[in-house]
Amino acid sequence: MDWDVIVLGAGAAGLMAAIEAARRGRRVLVLDHARAAGEKIRISGGGRCNFTNRDIAPERFLSANPRFALSALRRFTQNDFIARVNRAGIAWHEKTLGQLFCDGSARQIVDLLLRDLAEAGGVLRLGVRVDRVHPGFTVETGQGRLKAASVVVATGGKSIPRMGASGFGYQVAQDFGLPLVEPRPGLVPLTFTDGQLDAMRPLAGVTVQARVGLDGAKIAFDEGLLFTHRGLSGPSILQISSYWREGQAIRVDLARGRDIAAEAAQARDARGRQDLANALDLPEKLARAVVERAGLSGKLAEQSRAGLQRLGDALHRWRLVPAGTEGWRTAEVTLGGVDTAALDARTMQARTVPGLYFVGEVVDVTGWLGGYNFQWAWSSGWAAGQDC
């Protein structure tokens, strides 16, 4: 054998698997077609890398088998990765909802991984095209064939194609007879058409703190919402997009935690001469759009109880049916992937192909926005690295 382990992909999951395998004394080679390692890490979190989340929980990951991720997440936790960051002297801070970011640059996380790989004796080769993995683990590349005892597929999903994302990992799985859960864009802006889009376009650029959920379901997210020229974006929309399916309606509260009808009724006596839209304490464009959608106009004192109730419904109980999503171009993650039924949850090894492992985004496990997907990369890569 040329190598004990060949890891395909020099992203978060691949580098973690390679580090752990090399620390066990394995001869490890990491291949990637990119010119630099960890490019998705580098651009993440606005360049500061939201490297994990304090509140990791299995119910915050989507999969055909929601319990599959439990083993890896419990064996290598967010606290384990935080400890590595601390040992490297990387300063970090916590933002909202348990999200942890570097104080400095995301490059610090990439450098940490590359340093650990080099110190463990692993070898990294960049700019290498991988064409196919043959049975017996001969890896065919643009620079010749390589032989390994084990192969770890950490090639990611289809999201962010400008970074070189592709479906190569899915092809490897299918070549070895492993099933897939159909990949689709996740954590992605929603698009609208016709009258719904006509109502949104004048609001492009307006942001609010919203609650967004699926119509008829319990799942909902309390985070920011952004109006765009194509529809809706912002953290709350990205979150719900992973649960949304074509034809489903979403419900939007554009002023969560408030009761706009009650507030307006209470203010009617004191500020009755004030224009209704100006009295709502909302971004001006949004206030006027909501008042128009409720079929109202005029001053606060002129509004009936029924009219204010319509106003509350328009603001707090807005029901919309998206036309679709912005697709792979802007999706932050890939939903679906290699079916977890074909993998061992403890080792990430294919049940029917000893020596073949799949880790990270290529697997049908997708986390919420906010560091969850990086933690899945660290945990699944670590798990494979203990076995390959």
C-alpha positions as CSV (number, residue, x, y, z in Angstrom):
1,M,0.0,0.0,0.0
2,D,1.2,3.6,-0.8
3,W,-0.8,4.8,2.2
4,D,-2.7,3.5,5.2
5,V,-5.4,6.2,4.8
6,I,-6.2,8.5,1.9
7,V,-8.6,11.3,2.9
8,L,-10.5,13.0,0.0
9,G,-11.2,16.6,1.0
10,A,-9.1,19.1,3.0
11,G,-12.1,20.8,4.7
12,A,-13.1,20.6,8.4
13,A,-14.2,17.0,8.5
14,G,-11.4,15.7,6.3
15,L,-8.6,17.5,8.2
16,M,-10.0,16.3,11.5
17,A,-10.2,12.6,10.3
18,A,-6.6,12.9,9.0
19,I,-5.2,14.4,12.2
20,E,-6.8,11.7,14.3
21,A,-5.7,8.8,12.1
22,A,-2.1,10.2,11.8
23,R,-1.9,10.5,15.6
24,R,-2.6,6.8,15.7
25,G,0.5,6.2,13.7
26,R,-1.3,5.7,10.3
27,R,0.4,6.9,7.1
28,V,-2.1,9.5,6.0
29,L,-2.5,11.5,2.8
30,V,-5.0,14.2,2.3
31,L,-6.0,15.2,-1.3
32,D,-8.0,18.2,-2.4
33,H,-8.5,19.8,-5.8
34,A,-8.4,23.3,-4.3
35,R,-5.3,25.4,-4.1
36,A,-5.8,26.1,-0.4
37,A,-7.1,23.9,2.5
38,G,-10.1,24.8,4.6
39,E,-11.6,27.4,2.2
40,K,-15.1,27.0,3.6
41,I,-13.7,27.5,7.1
42,R,-11.9,30.7,6.0
43,I,-15.0,32.4,4.6
44,S,-17.4,31.2,7.3
45,G,-18.9,33.5,9.9
46,G,-18.0,36.6,8.0
47,G,-14.3,35.6,8.1
48,R,-14.3,34.8,11.9
49,C,-15.6,31.2,11.7
50,N,-18.6,30.2,13.9
51,F,-16.6,27.1,14.8
52,T,-19.1,25.5,17.2
53,N,-22.1,26.1,19.4
54,R,-22.4,25.8,23.2
55,D,-25.9,24.3,22.9
56,I,-25.3,21.2,20.6
57,A,-28.2,18.8,20.8
58,P,-29.2,16.0,18.5
59,E,-32.7,17.5,17.8
60,R,-30.9,20.4,16.1
61,F,-29.7,18.1,13.3
62,L,-31.8,17.0,10.3
63,S,-31.5,13.4,9.0
64,A,-33.6,10.5,7.8
65,N,-32.3,9.0,11.1
66,P,-32.3,11.8,13.6
67,R,-30.4,9.7,16.2
68,F,-27.5,8.8,13.9
69,A,-25.4,11.8,14.9
70,L,-25.7,11.1,18.6
71,S,-22.7,8.8,18.9
72,A,-20.2,11.0,17.3
73,L,-21.5,14.2,18.9
74,R,-21.2,12.6,22.4
75,R,-17.8,11.1,21.8
76,F,-16.2,14.3,20.6
77,T,-18.2,17.3,21.9
78,Q,-18.2,21.0,21.4
79,N,-16.2,21.3,24.7
80,D,-13.5,19.0,23.2
81,F,-13.1,21.3,20.2
82,I,-13.2,24.4,22.4
83,A,-10.4,22.9,24.5
84,R,-8.3,22.5,21.3
85,V,-9.0,26.1,20.3
86,N,-8.0,27.3,23.8
87,R,-4.7,25.2,23.8
88,A,-3.8,26.9,20.5
89,G,-4.2,30.3,22.1
90,I,-7.1,31.4,19.8
91,A,-9.2,34.0,21.4
92,W,-13.0,33.6,20.9
93,H,-16.3,35.1,22.0
94,E,-19.9,34.0,22.2
95,K,-22.6,35.7,20.2
96,T,-26.3,35.0,20.4
97,L,-27.8,31.6,20.8
98,G,-24.6,29.9,21.9
99,Q,-22.6,30.7,18.7
100,L,-18.8,30.8,19.2
101,F,-16.6,32.9,16.9
102,C,-12.9,33.7,16.7
103,D,-12.0,37.2,17.9
104,G,-9.5,37.4,15.1
105,S,-9.6,35.5,11.8
106,A,-11.1,32.2,10.7
107,R,-7.7,31.5,9.3
108,Q,-6.6,30.7,12.9
109,I,-8.8,27.6,12.8
110,V,-7.3,26.5,9.4
111,D,-3.8,27.1,10.8
112,L,-4.6,25.1,13.9
113,L,-5.8,22.1,11.8
114,L,-2.8,22.2,9.4
115,R,-0.4,22.5,12.2
116,D,-1.9,19.5,14.0
117,L,-1.8,17.5,10.7
118,A,1.8,18.3,10.1
119,E,2.8,17.5,13.7
120,A,1.0,14.2,13.5
121,G,2.9,13.3,10.4
122,G,0.0,13.6,7.9
123,V,0.7,14.7,4.3
124,L,-1.4,17.3,2.5
125,R,-1.4,17.6,-1.3
126,L,-3.5,20.4,-2.9
127,G,-4.4,21.0,-6.5
128,V,-4.9,17.3,-7.1
129,R,-8.0,16.2,-9.1
130,V,-9.5,13.0,-7.9
131,D,-11.4,11.2,-10.7
132,R,-12.5,7.9,-9.1
133,V,-12.1,5.5,-6.3
134,H,-11.9,1.9,-7.5
135,P,-12.7,-1.3,-5.5
136,G,-9.7,-2.2,-3.4
137,F,-9.1,1.5,-2.8
138,T,-7.1,2.5,-5.8
139,V,-7.6,6.2,-6.0
140,E,-7.3,7.6,-9.6
141,T,-6.1,11.2,-9.7
142,G,-4.9,13.6,-12.3
143,Q,-1.4,12.8,-11.1
144,G,-1.6,9.1,-11.2
145,R,-2.9,6.2,-9.2
146,L,-2.5,5.8,-5.4
147,K,-3.3,2.7,-3.3
148,A,-4.6,2.8,0.3
149,A,-5.9,0.4,2.9
150,S,-8.7,2.9,3.8
151,V,-10.4,5.9,2.2
152,V,-12.2,8.6,4.0
153,V,-14.6,10.6,1.8
154,A,-14.9,14.2,3.1
155,T,-15.7,16.0,-0.1
156,G,-18.7,18.0,1.2
157,G,-21.9,18.6,-0.6
158,K,-23.1,20.8,-3.4
159,S,-23.4,24.1,-1.5
160,I,-21.4,27.1,-2.5
161,P,-20.3,25.8,-6.0
162,R,-18.0,28.9,-6.4
163,M,-15.8,27.2,-3.9
164,G,-15.5,24.1,-6.1
165,A,-18.3,22.1,-4.4
166,S,-19.5,19.1,-6.4
167,G,-21.3,15.8,-6.0
168,F,-18.2,13.7,-6.2
169,G,-18.7,12.1,-2.8
170,Y,-22.1,10.9,-3.8
171,Q,-20.7,9.3,-6.9
172,V,-18.2,7.4,-4.8
173,A,-21.0,6.2,-2.6
174,Q,-23.1,5.0,-5.6
175,D,-20.0,3.3,-7.2
176,F,-19.8,1.2,-4.0
177,G,-23.5,0.5,-3.9
178,L,-24.4,2.8,-1.0
179,P,-27.8,4.6,-1.1
180,L,-28.4,8.3,-1.1
181,V,-31.0,10.6,0.4
182,E,-31.7,13.1,-2.4
183,P,-29.4,16.2,-1.8
184,R,-31.1,19.6,-1.7
185,P,-30.1,23.1,-0.7
186,G,-30.3,24.0,3.0
187,L,-29.9,27.2,5.0
188,V,-30.9,29.1,1.9
189,P,-33.0,32.2,1.1
190,L,-36.6,31.7,0.0
191,T,-37.9,33.1,-3.2
192,F,-41.5,34.2,-4.2
193,T,-43.4,35.2,-7.3
194,D,-46.4,37.2,-8.4
195,G,-48.2,39.3,-5.8
196,Q,-46.2,38.1,-2.9
197,L,-42.9,39.2,-4.5
198,D,-44.5,42.5,-5.6
199,A,-45.2,43.2,-2.0
200,M,-41.7,42.4,-0.9
201,R,-39.5,44.2,-3.4
202,P,-40.2,47.7,-2.1
203,L,-39.1,46.4,1.3
204,A,-35.7,45.1,0.1
205,G,-33.0,45.9,2.7
206,V,-35.5,46.1,5.6
207,T,-34.5,43.9,8.6
208,V,-36.6,42.9,11.6
209,Q,-36.5,40.5,14.5
210,A,-39.0,37.9,13.5
211,R,-40.5,34.5,14.3
212,V,-40.7,32.2,11.3
213,G,-42.3,28.7,11.3
214,L,-43.9,26.1,9.1
215,D,-47.6,26.4,8.8
216,G,-49.3,23.7,10.9
217,A,-46.0,22.6,12.6
218,K,-44.3,23.4,15.9
219,I,-40.9,24.2,14.5
220,A,-40.2,28.0,14.5
221,F,-37.1,30.2,14.8
222,D,-36.8,33.6,16.6
223,E,-34.1,35.4,14.6
224,G,-33.5,38.2,12.1
225,L,-35.4,38.4,8.8
226,L,-34.2,40.4,5.7
227,F,-36.4,41.4,2.8
228,T,-34.6,41.0,-0.6
229,H,-35.4,41.7,-4.2
230,R,-36.1,37.9,-4.7
231,G,-38.0,37.2,-1.4
232,L,-36.9,36.6,2.1
233,S,-33.5,35.9,3.8
234,G,-31.9,36.3,7.2
235,P,-31.2,33.7,9.9
236,S,-34.8,32.9,10.6
237,I,-35.5,32.2,7.0
238,L,-32.3,30.2,6.4
239,Q,-33.2,28.1,9.4
240,I,-36.8,27.3,8.3
241,S,-35.6,26.7,4.7
242,S,-34.0,23.4,5.9
243,Y,-37.5,22.1,7.0
244,W,-39.5,23.7,4.2
245,R,-40.7,21.6,1.2
246,E,-42.2,22.7,-2.0
247,G,-45.9,23.7,-1.7
248,Q,-45.7,24.3,2.1
249,A,-46.7,27.6,3.6
250,I,-44.6,29.4,6.2
251,R,-46.0,31.7,8.9
252,V,-44.2,34.9,9.8
253,D,-44.4,37.2,12.8
254,L,-42.7,40.4,11.8
255,A,-42.7,41.8,15.4
256,R,-42.2,38.9,17.7
257,G,-42.9,39.5,21.4
258,R,-45.3,42.4,20.6
259,D,-49.1,42.7,20.3
260,I,-49.4,45.5,17.7
261,A,-53.2,45.6,17.8
262,A,-53.2,46.0,21.6
263,E,-50.4,48.6,21.5
264,A,-52.3,50.6,18.8
265,A,-55.6,50.4,20.8
266,Q,-53.9,51.6,23.9
267,A,-52.2,54.5,22.1
268,R,-55.4,55.6,20.4
269,D,-56.6,57.9,23.1
270,A,-53.3,59.6,23.8
271,R,-52.0,59.9,20.2
272,G,-55.2,59.6,18.2
273,R,-54.2,62.3,15.7
274,Q,-51.1,60.5,14.7
275,D,-50.9,58.7,11.3
276,L,-51.5,55.0,11.9
277,A,-48.3,53.9,10.1
278,N,-46.2,56.3,12.1
279,A,-47.6,55.1,15.4
280,L,-46.5,51.5,15.0
281,D,-42.8,51.8,15.9
282,L,-41.7,49.8,12.9
283,P,-39.4,50.5,10.0
284,E,-41.3,53.1,8.0
285,K,-41.5,51.1,4.7
286,L,-42.7,48.0,6.6
287,A,-45.3,49.9,8.7
288,R,-46.8,51.4,5.5
289,A,-46.8,48.0,3.7
290,V,-48.5,46.3,6.7
291,V,-51.1,49.0,7.0
292,E,-51.9,48.7,3.3
293,R,-52.1,44.9,3.5
294,A,-54.6,45.2,6.3
295,G,-56.8,47.5,4.2
296,L,-56.4,50.5,6.5
297,S,-55.4,54.1,6.2
298,G,-55.8,57.4,8.1
299,K,-55.1,58.4,11.7
300,L,-54.9,56.2,14.8
301,A,-58.2,57.5,16.2
302,E,-60.1,56.5,13.1
303,Q,-59.3,52.8,13.5
304,S,-61.9,50.3,14.7
305,R,-61.2,47.3,16.9
306,A,-61.8,45.0,13.9
307,G,-59.4,47.1,11.8
308,L,-56.6,46.9,14.4
309,Q,-57.2,43.1,14.6
310,R,-56.6,42.9,10.8
311,L,-53.5,44.9,11.4
312,G,-52.3,42.4,14.0
313,D,-53.0,39.5,11.7
314,A,-51.1,41.2,8.8
315,L,-48.1,41.7,11.0
316,H,-48.0,38.7,13.4
317,R,-49.7,36.0,11.3
318,W,-48.5,36.5,7.8
319,R,-48.9,33.3,5.8
320,L,-46.8,32.8,2.7
321,V,-46.1,30.1,0.2
322,P,-42.6,30.3,-1.2
323,A,-42.1,29.5,-4.9
324,G,-38.7,28.0,-4.1
325,T,-35.2,28.7,-2.9
326,E,-32.2,30.5,-4.3
327,G,-30.6,27.1,-4.8
328,W,-27.1,25.8,-4.6
329,R,-25.5,29.2,-5.4
330,T,-26.4,30.7,-2.0
331,A,-27.1,27.6,0.1
332,E,-24.8,27.4,3.1
333,V,-25.2,23.6,3.5
334,T,-26.5,20.5,1.7
335,L,-29.4,18.5,3.1
336,G,-29.5,14.8,2.3
337,G,-26.4,12.8,1.2
338,V,-25.1,9.4,1.9
339,D,-27.8,7.5,3.7
340,T,-26.9,7.0,7.3
341,A,-28.5,3.5,7.2
342,A,-25.5,2.4,5.2
343,L,-23.0,3.7,7.8
344,D,-21.8,2.7,11.2
345,A,-22.7,5.5,13.6
346,R,-19.7,4.9,15.8
347,T,-17.0,4.8,13.1
348,M,-18.7,6.4,10.0
349,Q,-17.6,3.3,8.1
350,A,-19.7,1.9,5.3
351,R,-21.4,-1.3,6.6
352,T,-20.9,-3.2,3.4
353,V,-17.5,-1.8,2.4
354,P,-14.9,-2.2,5.2
355,G,-12.3,0.5,4.9
356,L,-14.6,3.1,3.3
357,Y,-15.7,6.1,5.5
358,F,-17.9,9.1,4.9
359,V,-17.7,12.2,7.1
360,G,-19.1,15.7,7.3
361,E,-21.5,17.3,4.9
362,V,-21.5,14.4,2.4
363,V,-23.5,12.4,5.0
364,D,-27.2,12.9,5.5
365,V,-26.8,14.9,8.7
366,T,-27.4,18.7,8.5
367,G,-27.3,21.0,11.5
368,W,-28.9,24.3,12.3
369,L,-27.3,27.6,11.5
370,G,-24.9,28.7,14.1
371,G,-21.9,26.4,14.4
372,Y,-23.8,23.1,14.3
373,N,-22.4,21.9,11.0
374,F,-18.8,22.6,12.0
375,Q,-19.4,20.6,15.1
376,W,-20.7,17.7,13.0
377,A,-17.6,18.0,10.9
378,W,-15.3,17.8,13.9
379,S,-17.3,15.0,15.6
380,S,-17.7,12.8,12.5
381,G,-14.1,13.3,11.4
382,W,-12.9,12.5,14.8
383,A,-15.0,9.3,14.9
384,A,-13.6,8.1,11.6
385,G,-10.1,9.0,12.6
386,Q,-10.3,6.6,15.6
387,D,-11.0,3.7,13.3
388,C,-9.6,4.1,9.8
